[in-house]
Amino acid sequence: MQFAASGLARSARTLTLGALAAADYKINFRPHPPLADSIAALHLRNAERLVDLLRANGGLYLKIGQAIAMQSAILPPEFQKMFAQMFDDAPQNGWKDVEKVIREDFGKSPEEVFGVSFTGDPTKGVMERKARASASVAQVHWARLPDGREVAIKVQKREIASQVDWDLLTFKVVTYILSRLFDLPFYSLVPYINERLLLETDFVNEADNSVRMKELIANESRLRGKVYIPIVYRELSSKRVMTAEWIEGVRLWDKDSLTRPWKGSYRQGSPGAGGTPLEPPSKEEVIRTLHQNPYDQKLKPARESWKGKDGRGGLGLSLKEVMTTMVDLFSAQMFLWGYVHCDPHPGNIFIRRLPSGRTELVLIDHGLYIHMQPHFRHQYSLFWKSLMTFDNKTIQEIVKSWGVNNVDVFASATLLRPYTGGDHTIEMELGKLSKAEKDQRAFEMQQQMRRGVKEILGDETKWPRELIFIGRNLRIVQGNNQFLGSPVNRIKITGNWASRSLVDDPDLSFHERVKNWGRHLVFKIFIWGSDVVFYGTKVRQYLGLGGGMEDVLEDQMKQMVGDMGFELNHSVFEG
């Protein structure tokens, strides 16, 4: 009853804000807003309202906010800056709620399910009552089972199950109203987005995705031994609780810890690398901690001896190797398997050092995946290959079949750099803007942005829904590469996987694969030119004369789309 009332209140808040924002924009979205100082001020106050609403409602609203934040190119800068807050840690639920979820799903107490003791029984395992991490939908607790396995117990927040239907219905209604008011073809995409978000609340689905990805990597020689997927323990998992192998590692955003010299033992990897058992905690220390503070305890050992006596050591890894592994992984998912992890932000990636001194990338959080049908996957591979070789005829054929009207804009959005091989519709569109005063120009720029979005979506009945989440993946991977200083030529690696997949794909006939092999060799020669550009930027970067390749491409994209009303901004990654 309490959660139902909460759902009604959340929905009422959302519908009220939707009506208020719609009225505000209908009245004030013009060159000289009657009730605002400027269009920027109009955006800012509505961005503040929306972020406050998402944070107040919590749960799936935070997840929706994160999804919006990642689509930075279609947001005014005022929204981009506010939405960076969507990546802060969400408040965690208390232990009583966690215990109730476990009891409801298993019919037993946490002590019985996991064989743990909160009083220090030496024959039992141990579990931390305070979560190690808390996100929009779930929180993660550390535990060590009686048999010595260390696990991450992911527990869904108790209110989510009763709120999810209300939240998705409200999202659907608000999107419908705003799509009609502002003449944007978004509403037809909502059912697919809702389906993906709903699957994120089903931890059986997440476990299935994790197991399948582990099998795919094990069967791919180019990734085997470089990428690690944690083991899922099905016997300790349910629809709202997932128990998986605990991962020790360095987060992707910690560049210093990735690159500082290794101070651990020779021929020894970082803790847990390659699935090696973790050093157990001291039983005496566990008992003492439990007695001192039973509800706010930290029982997991720090395990930082590899940092040396001064604590200044790192993994001693090459950022180039780290990013090559990452781009290889997500390219294989897109072009080879058609099974794509759509949330590869830095918080979901750990890096470890293998005993050989090489990089091991650990991918977690497998809730949000999309599956590409073989025909669409072949089209997408050919589309990427054609972008790299300026095969405009093939590009036109593919994107027209997807219902896209403006080929150049869509090609640039895919590459995340300006596409210069088309019919120059971008330059022609920019030329249509007037030279009126600043306020009029800002208004025209944002009207042009709306037209640009409509041209990319074009015929929304044909537009492949998977592109929503594929674009999200590409954007996050690009942001990761840029954050690390552009150590790799991301576009070349991605394009190479696209071309090679047309040779390796078992769904294609033998004749097609042989023909594609010859084309792939020609393609390898053709894209050599992208390395010339890449190493040119590396020299400039080394001499302090500019940023890396991703920075250069980002600046070019900003210049190209700035006059169309778009603004690219990486503040979304700061959270």
Secondary structure, DSSP 4 states (H G I P E B T S, - for coil): -HHHHHHHHHHHHHHHHHHHHHHHHHHH-SSS-TTSS-HHHHHHHHHHHHHHHHHHH-THHHHHHHHHHH-GGGS-HHHHHHHGGGGSPPPPPPHHHHHHHHHHHHSS-HHHHHTB-SS--TTSBEE-SS-SEE-SSEEEEEEE-TTS-EEEEEEE-TTHHHHHHHHHHHHHHHHHHHHHHHT-TTGGGHHHHHHHHHHTT-HHHHHHHHHHHHHHHHT-TTTTTTEE-PPB-GGG--SSEEEEE----EETT-HHHHHSPP-S-TT--STTGGGPPPPPPPHHHHHHHHHH-SSS---S----GGGTTTT-------HHHHHHHHHHHHHIIIIII-EEES---GGGEEEEE-TTS-EEEEE-----EEE--HHHHHHHHHHHHHHHTT-HHHHHHHHHHTT-S-HHHHHHHHHTS---SS--HHHHHHHTS----HHHHHHHHHHHHHHHHHHHH-STTTS-THHHHHHHHHHHHHHHHHHTT--S-HHHHHHHHHHHHHHH-TTS-HHHHHHHHHHHHHHHHHTHHHHHHHHHHHHHHHTTSS--HHHHHHHHHHHHHHTTT----GGGGT-
